[in-house]
Amino acid sequence: MKTVISSVVGLSMLAIAISGCGTVVGAGAGAGAGAAVAAGTKNDVGKGALIGAGIGGAAGAIYDITKKK
């Protein structure tokens, strides 16, 4: 089951990275990182992915706002 989830998260992150939107890329990267950290610490992977996606999305939005001229 973890292999399937890892594959889906990885492919989703690749698709999101190709799109180029900072908010979406940040959310995808955050979700992947959050899931990885949660799995490594033996916590709920879904909760880790949700928290990571929220933080990554916020960081990506801030980056987009400050980077645009």
C-alpha positions as CSV (number, residue, x, y, z in Angstrom):
1,M,0.0,0.0,0.0
2,K,2.8,2.4,0.9
3,T,4.4,1.7,-2.5
4,V,1.2,2.7,-4.3
5,I,0.9,5.9,-2.3
6,S,4.5,6.8,-2.8
7,S,4.1,6.3,-6.6
8,V,1.0,8.4,-6.8
9,V,2.6,11.2,-4.7
10,G,5.7,11.1,-6.8
11,L,3.8,11.3,-10.1
12,S,1.6,14.0,-8.8
13,M,4.7,16.0,-7.7
14,L,6.2,15.6,-11.2
15,A,3.0,16.8,-12.9
16,I,2.7,19.7,-10.6
17,A,6.4,20.7,-11.0
18,I,6.0,20.8,-14.8
19,S,3.0,23.2,-14.5
20,G,5.3,25.9,-13.0
21,C,2.9,27.6,-10.6
22,G,4.7,28.3,-7.3
23,T,1.6,27.7,-5.1
24,V,0.9,24.3,-6.6
25,V,4.5,23.3,-6.7
26,G,4.9,24.3,-3.1
27,A,1.8,22.3,-2.1
28,G,3.0,19.3,-4.0
29,A,6.5,19.4,-2.6
30,G,5.2,20.0,0.9
31,A,2.8,17.1,0.6
32,G,5.5,14.8,-0.4
33,A,7.9,16.0,2.2
34,G,5.2,15.8,4.9
35,A,4.2,12.3,4.0
36,A,7.9,11.2,4.0
37,V,8.6,12.7,7.4
38,A,5.4,11.2,8.8
39,A,6.3,7.8,7.4
40,G,9.8,8.1,8.8
41,T,8.5,8.9,12.3
42,K,5.8,6.3,12.1
43,N,3.0,8.8,12.3
44,D,-0.1,9.2,10.1
45,V,1.1,9.7,6.5
46,G,-2.2,11.4,5.5
47,K,-2.0,14.0,8.2
48,G,1.7,14.7,7.4
49,A,0.8,15.2,3.7
50,L,-2.1,17.5,4.6
51,I,0.1,19.6,6.9
52,G,2.9,19.7,4.4
53,A,0.6,20.7,1.5
54,G,-0.8,23.6,3.5
55,I,2.6,24.9,4.5
56,G,4.1,24.3,1.1
57,G,1.1,26.0,-0.7
58,A,1.4,29.0,1.6
59,A,5.1,29.3,1.0
60,G,4.6,28.9,-2.8
61,A,2.0,31.7,-2.8
62,I,4.3,34.0,-0.8
63,Y,7.1,33.2,-3.3
64,D,4.8,34.0,-6.3
65,I,3.6,37.3,-4.8
66,T,7.1,38.5,-3.9
67,K,8.8,37.3,-7.1
68,K,6.4,38.9,-9.6
69,K,7.3,42.5,-10.6
